[in-house]
Structure formats: C-alpha cells, structure tokens
C-alpha cells in the first residue's frame, strides 16, 4: 500500500473507534485476555501484551477495563476462554485475505467468516493458500507533529529497527517480529506515543481491483469489522 493509504487507514480506524467504542473495547479485551493468558500478566515481560495494551489505550479504553481483561486472561478473574484461529481466502477480484479471530465458539466464527467471503464474491480457502504472499513484520506509526525526524529515526534504528520512512503525515518504523517489543519500548521511553503499533502481515505483492470489486471488498471488510470475533484483517488489495 502507498504511504497515503497506510495513514488513511490509521485515521479511518480511529474514526471508527470514536463511533463504536463499545465494540472496539470488546475486541481489545479479548486480545488482551489471550495475550495475558499466553505470555503472563506483566506487560514488561510480555511483548504481545504490551502491544495489546497500547492498542487499547490508543482507542481510549479505560484503564479499569484493561486491568480487568489482563486479570481475566491470567485466571485471576472468571472469564470466557478464547481460541485464536486464522482463516485465509480470496476476496473479490482474487485479492488475498487473512482473517485473525479470537473466539469462544469456532463453529459460529467459521460460519460468519465464510458468509462474509461468499456474500461478496470471495471464497474461504485452506490454511497456507495466501499467507505465502505476506511477510510478518512489526509496524509502528508515529505522527510527525512536534517531533524531530532525525531523533525519532536514531531512536528506532539504535533499538534494532529494520527500516524507517518519513512522510508528510508521519514516520513509519519497520521491525522484525522478534525486535518489535524492544523498538516499541525504546520509542515509548523517548516520550513518543505511536498512533498505531502492531505485528502485522504485510503483503509482498498487491492486487488492483475494478470499481465493482472495490465496492465488494469494502463491504466485506465492513462485515469483518462489525464482527466481535474478528481481531485483524490483512489483505493485498492495492488501495488508492
């Protein structure tokens, strides 16, 4: 995706957060619970939990909600047990799509994911059918306002970042999944608050869609976004 699309997507997600905080908080709580269950309840020792907490705070999730989700994941409070399941398939126009879910009912979630694909001209595939088209990378996005580009760049690179790109909208830091936590810690320690930070599936190639398929793709992504079981959706649609 172009830099414009990346930053537009971040702003779009923030807009949806403001419009539907309850739904976003539900998804965030699930993510925090699983991260806490798998890696422990101490964010300092659990990079995935740090990432989850950062996302939750960026969405203005109250600290009480975050703490409660951490405790549920760690077994200190009662809560549902969620399973992480990833689905792969082809969207409209043959675009590659990866859907990451957290669910307490995999039959329900599988049916919902399949329905979204089928309804919009796509089809659910088997594990591995499109993941080879993506690379797993850490991505940290930082707004440029009030920050010195050279200082941000050196903070990131000294902490182990693979790449640093600057644009009018802000700075994009790329890391390996293994170094993501260390780079994120360094950025936070420097007093810099990212607008977005995650370990994502980044496409190695992109697919252009017709106007008709673009409309279908947008509708399918909206269906995924409205589903509480779906945490992340990655695709190789080349957005304008």
Backbone as CSV, one residue per row, in Angstrom:
resi,resn,N_x,N_y,N_z,CA_x,CA_y,CA_z,C_x,C_y,C_z
1,UNK,0.834,-1.183,0.000,0.000,0.000,0.000,0.878,1.245,0.000
2,UNK,0.371,2.315,-0.567,1.122,3.554,-0.561,1.099,4.146,0.834
3,UNK,2.030,5.098,1.077,2.055,5.756,2.372,0.735,6.432,2.673
4,UNK,0.125,7.027,1.632,-1.160,7.700,1.825,-2.192,6.718,2.360
5,UNK,-2.244,5.547,1.764,-3.238,4.556,2.183,-3.003,4.108,3.613
6,UNK,-1.737,3.920,3.991,-1.424,3.468,5.346,-1.935,4.462,6.376
7,UNK,-1.645,5.743,6.155,-2.064,6.741,7.128,-3.564,6.965,7.077
8,UNK,-4.149,6.854,5.874,-5.610,6.981,5.769,-6.289,5.858,6.531
9,UNK,-5.720,4.660,6.466,-6.290,3.520,7.183,-6.233,3.747,8.687
10,UNK,-5.118,4.287,9.182,-4.983,4.560,10.608,-6.034,5.574,11.053
11,UNK,-6.191,6.643,10.288,-7.181,7.662,10.641,-8.596,7.108,10.553
12,UNK,-8.826,6.227,9.575,-10.139,5.612,9.424,-10.461,4.741,10.625
13,UNK,-9.460,3.966,11.090,-9.661,3.124,12.267,-9.958,3.970,13.491
14,UNK,-9.263,5.112,13.628,-9.523,5.984,14.759,-10.935,6.533,14.701
15,UNK,-11.392,6.857,13.490,-12.753,7.355,13.337,-13.785,6.321,13.739
16,UNK,-13.554,5.075,13.335,-14.473,4.007,13.710,-14.439,3.765,15.209
17,UNK,-13.280,3.951,15.811,-13.169,3.802,17.254,-14.072,4.800,17.958
18,UNK,-14.055,6.043,17.502,-14.882,7.067,18.123,-16.362,6.777,17.933
19,UNK,-16.712,6.150,16.823,-18.120,5.903,16.526,-18.658,4.653,17.201
20,UNK,-17.809,3.735,17.574,-18.282,2.457,18.128,-17.329,1.946,19.190
21,UNK,-17.154,2.706,20.269,-16.181,2.346,21.294,-16.501,1.012,21.962
22,UNK,-17.800,0.755,22.204,-18.163,-0.482,22.888,-17.694,-1.709,22.140
23,UNK,-17.893,-1.729,20.823,-17.485,-2.876,20.003,-15.961,-2.999,19.976
24,UNK,-15.276,-1.875,19.859,-13.820,-1.889,19.849,-13.285,-2.392,21.186
25,UNK,-13.887,-1.938,22.273,-13.428,-2.365,23.598,-13.588,-3.862,23.780
26,UNK,-14.671,-4.425,23.246,-14.888,-5.868,23.338,-13.767,-6.620,22.629
27,UNK,-13.398,-6.169,21.441,-12.318,-6.814,20.691,-10.982,-6.660,21.417
28,UNK,-10.743,-5.466,21.927,-9.493,-5.223,22.633,-9.383,-6.100,23.872
29,UNK,-10.485,-6.240,24.606,-10.468,-7.046,25.824,-10.103,-8.495,25.512
30,UNK,-10.649,-9.035,24.434,-10.323,-10.405,24.030,-8.834,-10.536,23.728
31,UNK,-8.312,-9.571,22.989,-6.906,-9.608,22.592,-6.001,-9.555,23.823
32,UNK,-6.355,-8.685,24.761,-5.576,-8.561,25.998,-5.643,-9.845,26.807
33,UNK,-6.833,-10.443,26.907,-7.000,-11.668,27.678,-6.132,-12.801,27.133
34,UNK,-6.128,-12.971,25.824,-5.335,-14.042,25.218,-3.846,-13.771,25.394
35,UNK,-3.427,-12.523,25.193,-2.014,-12.169,25.362,-1.569,-12.415,26.800
36,UNK,-2.420,-12.075,27.763,-2.097,-12.278,29.172,-2.052,-13.758,29.518
37,UNK,-2.985,-14.522,28.966,-3.030,-15.962,29.244,-1.799,-16.679,28.698
38,UNK,-1.356,-16.281,27.497,-0.264,-16.995,26.841,1.120,-16.545,27.296
39,UNK,1.261,-15.263,27.669,2.597,-14.765,27.979,2.769,-14.178,29.365
40,UNK,1.717,-14.230,30.186,1.815,-13.675,31.524,1.208,-12.291,31.620
41,UNK,0.881,-11.878,32.833,0.136,-10.643,33.050,1.005,-9.402,33.212
42,UNK,2.325,-9.550,33.093,3.232,-8.414,33.234,3.628,-7.886,31.852
43,UNK,3.123,-6.709,31.472,3.443,-6.172,30.141,4.938,-5.984,29.909
44,UNK,5.694,-5.765,30.985,7.135,-5.562,30.837,7.834,-6.831,30.354
45,UNK,7.226,-7.976,30.636,7.810,-9.264,30.265,7.068,-9.931,29.109
46,UNK,6.064,-9.257,28.579,5.193,-9.857,27.570,4.972,-8.848,26.450
47,UNK,5.742,-8.991,25.356,5.684,-8.017,24.256,4.306,-7.977,23.615
48,UNK,3.669,-9.136,23.497,2.348,-9.161,22.873,1.330,-8.423,23.738
49,UNK,1.445,-8.565,25.044,0.540,-7.855,25.938,0.790,-6.358,25.874
50,UNK,2.059,-5.950,25.777,2.368,-4.523,25.634,1.703,-3.968,24.387
51,UNK,1.787,-4.724,23.294,1.160,-4.309,22.035,-0.348,-4.176,22.216
52,UNK,-0.963,-5.152,22.888,-2.407,-5.138,23.104,-2.828,-3.952,23.957
53,UNK,-2.071,-3.684,25.018,-2.397,-2.567,25.900,-2.243,-1.239,25.161
54,UNK,-1.202,-1.120,24.326,-1.013,0.098,23.546,-2.199,0.345,22.626
55,UNK,-2.656,-0.710,21.944,-3.812,-0.567,21.060,-5.040,-0.124,21.846
56,UNK,-5.223,-0.725,23.007,-6.389,-0.395,23.830,-6.341,1.060,24.283
57,UNK,-5.169,1.515,24.702,-5.038,2.898,25.156,-5.222,3.880,24.002
58,UNK,-4.740,3.490,22.803,-4.922,4.344,21.630,-6.397,4.485,21.282
59,UNK,-7.191,3.467,21.651,-8.635,3.502,21.417,-9.386,4.120,22.590
60,UNK,-8.626,4.678,23.556,-9.209,5.320,24.741,-9.987,4.357,25.623
61,UNK,-9.553,3.104,25.656,-10.168,2.127,26.538,-9.776,2.450,27.984
62,UNK,-10.734,2.524,28.912,-10.423,2.871,30.304,-9.436,1.890,30.931
63,UNK,-8.582,2.400,31.800,-7.580,1.558,32.452,-8.214,0.429,33.259
64,UNK,-9.368,0.686,33.861,-10.053,-0.365,34.626,-10.418,-1.540,33.729
65,UNK,-10.879,-1.242,32.516,-11.226,-2.304,31.559,-9.984,-3.096,31.157
66,UNK,-8.881,-2.383,30.957,-7.634,-3.038,30.571,-7.156,-3.958,31.692
67,UNK,-7.152,-3.440,32.917,-6.690,-4.239,34.064,-7.565,-5.474,34.266
68,UNK,-8.872,-5.311,34.090,-9.794,-6.429,34.266,-9.540,-7.508,33.208
69,UNK,-9.287,-7.100,31.975,-9.019,-8.060,30.905,-7.716,-8.814,31.159
70,UNK,-6.706,-8.095,31.669,-5.434,-8.749,31.997,-5.645,-9.802,33.078
71,UNK,-6.404,-9.467,34.091,-6.647,-10.395,35.202,-7.471,-11.600,34.748
72,UNK,-8.432,-11.373,33.863,-9.220,-12.498,33.341,-8.329,-13.446,32.550
73,UNK,-7.460,-12.887,31.738,-6.555,-13.717,30.953,-5.607,-14.517,31.821
74,UNK,-5.183,-13.909,32.929,-4.240,-14.570,33.827,-4.925,-15.538,34.785
75,UNK,-6.262,-15.607,34.728,-7.001,-16.526,35.592,-7.313,-15.965,36.963
76,UNK,-7.030,-14.679,37.168,-7.321,-14.064,38.464,-8.798,-13.719,38.601
77,UNK,-9.485,-13.564,37.482,-10.929,-13.342,37.453,-11.549,-14.325,36.475
78,UNK,-12.830,-14.653,36.670,-13.513,-15.563,35.755,-13.759,-14.877,34.418
79,UNK,-13.654,-15.642,33.367,-13.908,-15.104,32.033,-13.912,-16.215,31.011
80,UNK,-14.465,-15.930,29.833,-14.519,-16.931,28.767,-13.110,-17.253,28.286
81,UNK,-12.941,-18.461,27.763,-11.667,-18.885,27.192,-11.742,-18.722,25.678
82,UNK,-10.876,-17.897,25.141,-10.903,-17.626,23.705,-9.775,-18.362,22.985
83,UNK,-10.106,-18.840,21.800,-9.161,-19.556,20.956,-8.813,-18.679,19.757
84,UNK,-7.525,-18.641,19.426,-7.089,-17.852,18.276,-7.094,-18.726,17.027
85,UNK,-7.842,-18.318,16.010,-7.945,-19.064,14.756,-7.748,-18.088,13.597
86,UNK,-6.911,-18.458,12.650,-6.662,-17.628,11.481,-7.226,-18.296,10.234
87,UNK,-7.955,-17.515,9.443,-8.546,-18.010,8.204,-7.888,-17.299,7.017
88,UNK,-7.811,-18.007,5.894,-7.246,-17.434,4.677,-8.208,-17.655,3.516
89,UNK,-8.195,-16.732,2.587,-9.079,-16.892,1.438,-8.812,-15.841,0.378
90,UNK,-9.688,-15.838,-0.616,-9.586,-14.891,-1.728,-10.814,-14.001,-1.731
91,UNK,-10.581,-12.694,-1.746,-11.670,-11.742,-1.786,-12.078,-11.442,-3.211
92,UNK,-12.907,-10.441,-3.413,-13.315,-10.040,-4.760,-12.098,-9.748,-5.636
93,UNK,-12.159,-10.171,-6.883,-11.057,-9.913,-7.799,-9.810,-10.715,-7.515
94,UNK,-9.919,-11.717,-6.630,-8.778,-12.569,-6.330,-7.805,-12.001,-5.311
95,UNK,-8.188,-10.918,-4.621,-7.303,-10.342,-3.598,-7.098,-11.334,-2.460
96,UNK,-5.867,-11.415,-1.965,-5.549,-12.321,-0.860,-6.000,-11.696,0.456
97,UNK,-6.622,-12.521,1.316,-7.164,-12.013,2.576,-6.822,-12.977,3.707
98,UNK,-6.339,-12.430,4.828,-6.079,-13.206,6.040,-6.927,-12.613,7.165
99,UNK,-7.669,-13.454,7.852,-8.571,-13.008,8.916,-8.141,-13.648,10.230
100,UNK,-7.778,-12.823,11.194,-7.362,-13.321,12.509,-8.534,-13.165,13.485
101,UNK,-8.895,-14.246,14.162,-10.040,-14.209,15.062,-9.670,-14.690,16.460
102,UNK,-10.468,-14.269,17.434,-10.436,-14.785,18.793,-11.868,-15.147,19.146
103,UNK,-12.116,-16.418,19.419,-13.494,-16.859,19.574,-13.659,-17.882,20.685
104,UNK,-14.863,-17.904,21.261,-15.228,-18.949,22.215,-16.199,-19.934,21.578
105,UNK,-16.406,-19.787,20.258,-17.285,-20.694,19.511,-16.797,-20.744,18.063
106,UNK,-15.871,-21.681,17.779,-15.237,-21.686,16.462,-16.206,-22.032,15.333
107,UNK,-17.258,-22.794,15.628,-18.236,-23.102,14.581,-18.978,-21.844,14.139
108,UNK,-19.370,-21.018,15.105,-20.041,-19.752,14.781,-19.129,-18.847,13.971
109,UNK,-17.883,-18.723,14.434,-16.951,-17.811,13.777,-16.624,-18.273,12.363
110,UNK,-16.396,-19.563,12.188,-16.095,-20.094,10.848,-17.250,-19.818,9.891
111,UNK,-18.480,-19.987,10.371,-19.657,-19.736,9.530,-19.756,-18.261,9.161
112,UNK,-19.472,-17.382,10.120,-19.540,-15.943,9.857,-18.481,-15.511,8.848
113,UNK,-17.262,-16.034,9.000,-16.178,-15.672,8.077,-16.498,-16.171,6.670
114,UNK,-16.970,-17.418,6.577,-17.326,-17.970,5.262,-18.438,-17.160,4.602
115,UNK,-19.423,-16.764,5.399,-20.547,-15.986,4.867,-20.068,-14.655,4.292
116,UNK,-19.151,-13.981,4.990,-18.646,-12.696,4.507,-17.904,-12.861,3.183
117,UNK,-17.109,-13.915,3.068,-16.426,-14.187,1.797,-17.447,-14.462,0.696
118,UNK,-18.358,-15.404,0.949,-19.311,-15.841,-0.078,-20.224,-14.708,-0.543
119,UNK,-20.670,-13.889,0.385,-21.644,-12.831,0.071,-21.052,-11.744,-0.821
120,UNK,-19.716,-11.647,-0.834,-19.079,-10.555,-1.562,-18.165,-11.029,-2.686
121,UNK,-18.448,-12.215,-3.205,-17.725,-12.689,-4.376,-16.367,-13.270,-4.092
122,UNK,-16.088,-13.605,-2.832,-14.827,-14.236,-2.486,-15.033,-15.678,-2.108
123,UNK,-14.003,-16.331,-1.648,-14.159,-17.703,-1.160,-13.110,-18.013,-0.098
124,UNK,-13.557,-18.705,0.941,-12.675,-19.108,2.031,-11.799,-20.249,1.558
125,UNK,-10.492,-20.148,1.808,-9.566,-21.176,1.358,-9.015,-21.989,2.514
126,UNK,-7.979,-22.737,2.244,-7.337,-23.564,3.265,-6.150,-22.812,3.871
127,UNK,-5.700,-23.256,5.033,-4.543,-22.641,5.674,-3.328,-22.713,4.753
128,UNK,-2.677,-21.578,4.546,-1.495,-21.521,3.706,-1.758,-21.109,2.275
129,UNK,-3.042,-20.958,1.907,-3.343,-20.669,0.497,-2.902,-19.269,0.071
130,UNK,-2.835,-18.307,1.006,-2.392,-16.956,0.641,-1.308,-16.403,1.569
131,UNK,-1.050,-17.062,2.697,-0.108,-16.496,3.667,1.307,-16.362,3.103
132,UNK,1.632,-17.165,2.086,2.964,-17.060,1.488,3.155,-15.737,0.750
133,UNK,2.067,-15.006,0.532,2.138,-13.708,-0.128,2.388,-12.570,0.854
134,UNK,2.535,-12.905,2.138,2.705,-11.901,3.180,3.969,-12.166,3.986
135,UNK,4.515,-11.112,4.552,5.640,-11.210,5.482,5.209,-10.645,6.828
136,UNK,5.552,-11.319,7.901,5.202,-10.859,9.235,6.209,-9.811,9.688
137,UNK,5.738,-8.610,9.968,6.623,-7.505,10.331,5.999,-6.669,11.450
138,UNK,6.848,-6.056,12.245,6.376,-5.068,13.206,6.243,-3.734,12.499
139,UNK,5.151,-3.029,12.762,4.917,-1.725,12.156,4.521,-0.730,13.246
140,UNK,5.247,0.362,13.319,4.964,1.415,14.284,4.789,2.720,13.515
141,UNK,3.645,3.357,13.693,3.357,4.616,13.008,3.319,5.748,14.031
142,UNK,4.020,6.842,13.734,4.140,7.967,14.659,3.810,9.257,13.916
143,UNK,2.908,10.062,14.479,2.601,11.355,13.886,3.801,12.276,13.957
144,UNK,3.991,13.090,12.923,5.212,13.901,12.817,5.175,15.176,13.645
145,UNK,4.003,15.605,14.050,3.868,16.906,14.693,4.706,17.007,15.977
146,UNK,5.540,18.048,16.035,6.319,18.328,17.236,7.529,17.433,17.440
147,UNK,7.853,16.584,16.469,8.962,15.646,16.628,10.065,15.925,15.604
148,UNK,11.294,15.657,16.013,12.434,15.801,15.120,12.674,14.467,14.405
149,UNK,12.687,14.509,13.087,12.806,13.280,12.303,14.081,12.502,12.629
150,UNK,15.207,13.205,12.724,16.472,12.524,12.985,16.481,11.843,14.354
151,UNK,15.901,12.491,15.350,15.868,11.907,16.691,15.005,10.652,16.736
152,UNK,13.848,10.718,16.082,12.966,9.554,16.044,13.648,8.411,15.298
153,UNK,14.287,8.742,14.174,14.958,7.724,13.369,16.071,7.041,14.159
154,UNK,16.902,7.822,14.833,18.010,7.234,15.576,17.509,6.410,16.764
155,UNK,16.436,6.857,17.409,15.840,6.078,18.500,15.417,4.712,18.003
156,UNK,14.771,4.692,16.835,14.276,3.434,16.276,15.414,2.529,15.816
157,UNK,16.351,3.092,15.059,17.433,2.278,14.500,18.368,1.756,15.587
158,UNK,18.643,2.583,16.587,19.514,2.144,17.684,18.887,0.991,18.467
159,UNK,17.551,0.925,18.475,16.853,-0.136,19.210,16.694,-1.406,18.385
160,UNK,17.098,-1.347,17.099,17.038,-2.554,16.277,16.042,-2.541,15.145
161,UNK,15.481,-1.365,14.818,14.526,-1.291,13.713,15.196,-1.646,12.390
162,UNK,14.424,-2.271,11.507,14.942,-2.643,10.183,14.916,-1.473,9.212
163,UNK,13.876,-0.645,9.307,13.700,0.419,8.319,12.956,1.579,8.962
164,UNK,13.151,2.770,8.376,12.487,3.983,8.847,12.118,4.813,7.629
165,UNK,10.856,5.211,7.540,10.406,6.047,6.432,9.676,7.255,6.981
166,UNK,9.933,8.416,6.376,9.278,9.651,6.783,8.401,10.170,5.650
167,UNK,7.253,10.727,6.004,6.374,11.347,5.025,5.761,12.586,5.664
168,UNK,4.903,13.275,4.920,4.258,14.468,5.466,3.372,14.118,6.657
169,UNK,2.799,12.929,6.643,1.876,12.530,7.703,2.592,12.069,8.966
170,UNK,3.779,11.468,8.805,4.469,10.972,9.979,5.575,9.999,9.636
171,UNK,5.929,9.177,10.606,7.054,8.256,10.470,6.556,6.814,10.562
172,UNK,7.107,5.969,9.712,6.780,4.546,9.711,8.044,3.757,10.058
173,UNK,7.972,2.990,11.138,9.099,2.174,11.588,8.773,0.714,11.327
174,UNK,9.705,-0.007,10.707,9.524,-1.429,10.415,10.531,-2.237,11.225
175,UNK,10.057,-3.311,11.841,10.930,-4.176,12.642,10.658,-5.635,12.302
176,UNK,11.553,-6.497,12.746,11.239,-7.925,12.730,10.257,-8.188,13.866
177,UNK,9.493,-9.274,13.799,8.589,-9.599,14.917,9.340,-9.743,16.231
178,UNK,10.559,-10.274,16.161,11.342,-10.507,17.375,11.805,-9.190,18.029
179,UNK,12.099,-8.176,17.218,12.609,-6.909,17.742,11.514,-5.880,17.995
180,UNK,10.278,-6.228,17.665,9.173,-5.269,17.787,9.065,-4.713,19.208
181,UNK,9.079,-5.599,20.207,8.914,-5.166,21.589,10.007,-4.210,22.028
182,UNK,11.264,-4.507,21.675,12.385,-3.664,22.081,12.305,-2.282,21.435
183,UNK,11.933,-2.241,20.160,11.826,-0.958,19.468,10.667,-0.148,20.036
184,UNK,9.549,-0.804,20.282,8.396,-0.114,20.856,8.729,0.439,22.233
185,UNK,9.437,-0.345,23.030,9.857,0.124,24.353,10.744,1.361,24.240
186,UNK,11.667,1.353,23.277,12.582,2.480,23.101,11.823,3.739,22.683
187,UNK,10.853,3.564,21.807,10.038,4.702,21.352,9.258,5.288,22.533
188,UNK,8.635,4.428,23.319,7.871,4.898,24.473,8.787,5.559,25.513
189,UNK,9.973,4.977,25.714,10.925,5.523,26.688,11.412,6.914,26.282
190,UNK,11.393,7.197,24.980,11.812,8.508,24.480,10.691,9.540,24.589
191,UNK,9.547,9.124,25.158,8.422,10.037,25.331,7.585,10.207,24.080
192,UNK,7.702,9.262,23.164,6.962,9.319,21.903,5.782,8.345,21.974
193,UNK,4.583,8.834,21.656,3.391,7.994,21.684,2.982,7.638,20.253
194,UNK,3.115,6.383,19.845,2.722,5.992,18.489,1.221,6.130,18.261
195,UNK,0.839,6.373,17.028,-0.576,6.378,16.672,-1.071,4.954,16.448
196,UNK,-0.146,4.078,16.070,-0.502,2.685,15.827,0.758,1.848,15.942
197,UNK,0.625,0.643,16.516,1.769,-0.266,16.618,1.245,-1.692,16.645
198,UNK,1.778,-2.532,15.780,1.319,-3.915,15.734,2.319,-4.777,14.973
199,UNK,2.242,-6.066,15.218,2.934,-7.030,14.373,1.916,-7.482,13.335
200,UNK,2.156,-7.128,12.089,1.163,-7.305,11.034,1.676,-8.219,9.924
201,UNK,0.746,-8.681,9.119,1.061,-9.429,7.905,1.094,-8.432,6.749
202,UNK,2.272,-8.168,6.225,2.458,-7.154,5.190,2.583,-7.834,3.830
203,UNK,1.749,-7.449,2.854,1.779,-8.132,1.556,3.057,-7.846,0.773
204,UNK,3.570,-8.886,0.111,4.753,-8.716,-0.728,4.372,-8.270,-2.135
205,UNK,3.126,-8.524,-2.524,2.595,-8.051,-3.802,1.190,-7.516,-3.552
206,UNK,0.704,-6.674,-4.478,-0.620,-6.087,-4.306,-1.497,-6.374,-5.511
207,UNK,-2.799,-6.370,-5.278,-3.774,-6.681,-6.325,-4.674,-5.474,-6.575
208,UNK,-4.726,-5.021,-7.821,-5.627,-3.927,-8.184,-7.020,-4.498,-8.455
209,UNK,-8.032,-3.756,-8.025,-9.405,-4.214,-8.197,-10.190,-3.245,-9.063
210,UNK,-11.182,-3.774,-9.756,-12.089,-2.940,-10.533,-12.981,-2.151,-9.576
211,UNK,-13.703,-1.199,-10.116,-14.604,-0.401,-9.279,-15.654,-1.284,-8.607
212,UNK,-16.181,-2.256,-9.360,-17.187,-3.164,-8.808,-16.602,-4.030,-7.694
213,UNK,-15.416,-4.585,-7.941,-14.787,-5.437,-6.921,-14.336,-4.623,-5.707
214,UNK,-13.954,-3.362,-5.941,-13.587,-2.492,-4.829,-14.765,-2.301,-3.884
215,UNK,-15.955,-2.079,-4.457,-17.158,-1.905,-3.635,-17.452,-3.172,-2.831
216,UNK,-17.263,-4.337,-3.469,-17.494,-5.603,-2.771,-16.466,-5.805,-1.650
217,UNK,-15.213,-5.442,-1.949,-14.155,-5.591,-0.956,-14.438,-4.719,0.262
218,UNK,-14.841,-3.492,0.028,-15.148,-2.583,1.129,-16.297,-3.121,1.969
219,UNK,-17.307,-3.693,1.312,-18.440,-4.257,2.042,-18.002,-5.467,2.875
220,UNK,-17.143,-6.310,2.296,-16.660,-7.482,3.025,-15.842,-7.069,4.245
221,UNK,-14.979,-6.077,4.083,-14.171,-5.600,5.197,-15.043,-4.986,6.288
222,UNK,-16.127,-4.308,5.884,-17.059,-3.754,6.871,-17.742,-4.875,7.659
223,UNK,-18.088,-5.968,6.979,-18.688,-7.110,7.670,-17.714,-7.707,8.678
224,UNK,-16.473,-7.817,8.290,-15.457,-8.321,9.221,-15.309,-7.374,10.409
225,UNK,-15.300,-6.078,10.135,-15.103,-5.085,11.189,-16.248,-5.111,12.202
226,UNK,-17.451,-5.437,11.745,-18.623,-5.461,12.620,-18.710,-6.728,13.460
227,UNK,-17.846,-7.703,13.191,-17.895,-8.989,13.898,-16.960,-8.957,15.109
228,UNK,-17.532,-9.158,16.301,-16.737,-9.079,17.531,-15.644,-10.139,17.606
229,UNK,-15.809,-11.252,16.885,-14.824,-12.331,16.942,-13.587,-12.031,16.110
230,UNK,-13.676,-11.078,15.195,-12.583,-10.814,14.259,-11.720,-9.672,14.771
231,UNK,-10.435,-9.971,14.971,-9.492,-9.012,15.521,-8.797,-8.189,14.445
232,UNK,-8.255,-8.865,13.448,-7.484,-8.194,12.406,-7.794,-8.818,11.052
233,UNK,-7.736,-7.990,10.021,-7.869,-8.472,8.646,-6.735,-7.856,7.835
234,UNK,-5.963,-8.715,7.184,-4.890,-8.244,6.315,-5.202,-8.662,4.887
235,UNK,-4.848,-7.817,3.935,-5.150,-8.119,2.532,-4.091,-7.483,1.638
236,UNK,-4.091,-7.879,0.372,-3.130,-7.285,-0.568,-3.833,-6.458,-1.636
237,UNK,-5.026,-5.947,-1.294,-5.742,-5.032,-2.176,-4.972,-3.716,-2.229
238,UNK,-4.658,-3.259,-3.424,-3.937,-2.013,-3.596,-4.927,-0.847,-3.529
239,UNK,-5.039,-0.262,-2.349,-5.965,0.853,-2.156,-5.386,2.136,-2.729
240,UNK,-6.278,2.981,-3.196,-5.827,4.265,-3.771,-5.491,5.242,-2.650
